[in-house]
Amino acid sequence: MISVKAVLLDLDGTLLDTVLDLHAAANGMLEDLGRPPVAVEDIRSYVGRGIPNLVKRVLAGQLEAADDPTPPPDEALASFKKHYADCNGRAAKPFPGVVDGLKALKAMGLPLGVITNKAQAFTLPLLERTGLAPFMSVTVSGDQLPRPKPDPMPVIWACGRLGVSPADTLLIGDSVHDFKAGHAAGCRVFLVPYGYNEGQDVQGLAADAIVASILEAAHLID
């Protein structure tokens, strides 16, 4: 059991299963470029470092493309954003235990927030369309601050908005980027095993707990 004063949560892969929407947008982009489609499982492993990196990975067909600092081609990025704006939230749905878990956390009087590397133009409509927006007191998107996750800046900024210390905050995520951001900020960190950690198992990360759901996380808060 841990005692905290606020909870911050990752979005894609932690709260919402968004892979089908991202898959549709990626294949729309590839069709525009005259290229063959990509499999949904490839998209699942490519998610986690924002849309520009997702586009680079889709075009290259490999995870390592995100390590190249060169931005994706403007045509490809614009095409992806056009298709994603159309399908964002269409097939996305909360993972099991998310809604009940958020209700349990709110019942404890804990302020909640989202920290995501998704662009703000897509984050806010997605939260609205999936019914999660009313739970959140703060939302930090990937293009809102100079440095996104795994940098701790978004976590520290969100804690400031909520008026709590990172040491009194729990971050719940699904990836090494969430773990690094939360750990560097000084938060407690829980990880879920069902998300999009670039095809890797989160069990090897030294999180405070691996929880099966957001509801289970709520049960571990005193």
Secondary structure as UniProt FT lines:
FT   STRAND          6..9
FT   TURN            13..15
FT   STRAND          16..17
FT   HELIX           19..32
FT   TURN            33..34
FT   HELIX           40..46
FT   HELIX           51..60
FT   HELIX           63..67
FT   HELIX           74..87
FT   TURN            88..90
FT   STRAND          93..94
FT   TURN            96..97
FT   HELIX           98..107
FT   TURN            108..109
FT   STRAND          112..115
FT   HELIX           120..129
FT   TURN            130..131
FT   HELIX           133..135
FT   STRAND          138..140
FT   TURN            142..143
FT   TURN            149..150
FT   HELIX           153..162
FT   HELIX           166..168
FT   STRAND          169..173
FT   HELIX           176..185
FT   STRAND          188..191
FT   TURN            193..194
FT   TURN            198..199
FT   HELIX           202..204
FT   STRAND          209..210
FT   HELIX           214..219
//
